[in-house]
Amino acid sequence: MNDQKTQPVKILLVEDDSIDVKAFQRAMAKLKINNPVTIARDGVEGWEFLQSCVANNRENTPNLVILDINMPRMNGLELLTKIRADKNLNQLIIFVLTTSNDEKDKFEAFNMNVAGYMLKSDMGNSFIRAVELIDSYWRVVEFPDPTFIPKQEVEPAMA
């Protein structure tokens, strides 16, 4: 079994709305999901946290990030751009959980390889559905072993 499946999934929730943070936490509790969740109140806090993880040998690096788009200081798409440009973080699994139903936002998010884009439609149910989806995703998807280093294929010598 993939060792990643036996370790608790560490989540970084990047969300500026305290009501949405509480709704997410309630959904986790209702579904009896006890994974560690770090809260960042905007993209700047999220970026600073991720940078501290890299600086500390990736010890507390989250396995997945859930981010809102509409936030002060640094919005979710700006944070997503920084994550994808960073060689130490670009493989993070990222879900967008937002009120933005703007097609441009969806396009930009998927263009940066998000695992999913979910709308906060009604407070309680949308968070429960989102948490269920993320939990199922993590249980079903097979991830490569982080210690695996692919062998370089050697080109045949020219005769």
N, C-alpha and C positions, 0 to 999 in steps of 0.2 A: 504494500500500500504506500502511496505517496506520503512521505513524512509531513508534507505541507497539510495534509488532511487531518493529521493528529494534533497539530499545533493550533492554538486558538487564533482565529482571524482577528487581526488588529485593524480597527477602522478609524479613519480620520474623517470627521464630519466637519465640513467647512460651510458654516451657516450663520448669518448675522441676525436672524430673527429668533429671539428666545422662545417664542411660542412654538415655532417649528422645531427647535431643538427638543423641547419638552415632548412634542408629539412624536418625534423620532424615538426618544427614550421610552415613552409609553408603549409604542409599537414593539420595540425590542423586548420590554418586560412582558407584555401580553403574549408574545410568541415564545417566551421563555428562552430568549437568546441572550447569553451572558458575556458576549465578546467584549473585550476592552474597547472603549470608544474615547478618542481624544476629540475635543471640540476646539475649533478655531473660529473666531468670530468674523473673519473676513479673509480675503486672499493673501493679504500681507502676513497675518498670523499663521495661516496655513503654510505659506512658503517658508517662513522662519522656522516653523516646527520641522518641516521636511529637511531643511538645510541642517538643522541641529541633529537630526537622525543620521544624515550622511557623515557629519563631522564626528559622531560618536560610533563609528563603525557599523552603521545601519541597525543598531541594536533595537531601537523602538520604531523602526520604519513600518508604517502601516502596510497591510497586505492589500487593502483597498481604500479608495477615497470616494466620498460622496460629497458632491459640491453643488451649491446653489450658483446661479449665474448673477443675479442682481444683488451686488454687495458693494459697500463703500470701499474706498482706498484702492482695492484691486478686485475686480470682478472675477467670476468663475472662469470665463474664457481666457482672461489674462493669466490666471494661475495655471490653467490647463496648458497654455502655450509655453510657460516657463518649465513646467514639469516635462513636457514632451521634448524640450530642447536640452534637458539635463541628462547626460549619459548615465548618471547614478539613479535616476528616478523615472526615466522614460518608459519603463515597462510596467509601471503601476497600473492596476486595474481601477478604472475611474467610472463612476456613475454620476450622471447629472440628475438632481432632484430639484426642480425649479417651478416657478409660476410662469416662466416665459414660454409662450406657445409660438414664438416668432420663428418662422421657417429659417431665417438667416442664422439664428442661434443654434437651431438643430443641425443645420448644415455644417456650421463651423465646428460644433462639438463632435459630430461623427467624422468629420474630416481629420480630427485629431484622435481618432480611434477610441472613443468612449465605449464602454461595454453596454451602456444603455442610457436613454434620455427619458426621464419620467416626470410627469406633471403633477404638481401639488394641486389637486382639484378640490377635494373636500378633506378637511384637516385629518380626521381620524382614519378613514378608510384608505386614502391614498398613501399614507405613511405605512400602514399595515401591509398593503399590497407591495409597496416598494421594498420593505424589509423582507417579506416572504420571497420576493424575486431574488434579492441579493443573497439571502441564505441558501436558496435552491441553487443558484448559480455556483456558489462556492462549493456546494456539496457534489454537484454533478460534473463540472468541468474538470478536465485533467490538465494539470500544469506541469511544465518541465521541471526537473530537479534543478534547483538553483546552483548546485555544485557541478552540474554537467558542463563539460567543455567539449564542443564538437571537434572531431579530428579534421585537420585540414586535408582536403583531397589533393593528392599530388598529380599534377598533369603528366601524362606519359611523355617520355623523352622523345624528341624529334629524331628521326633516323637520318 
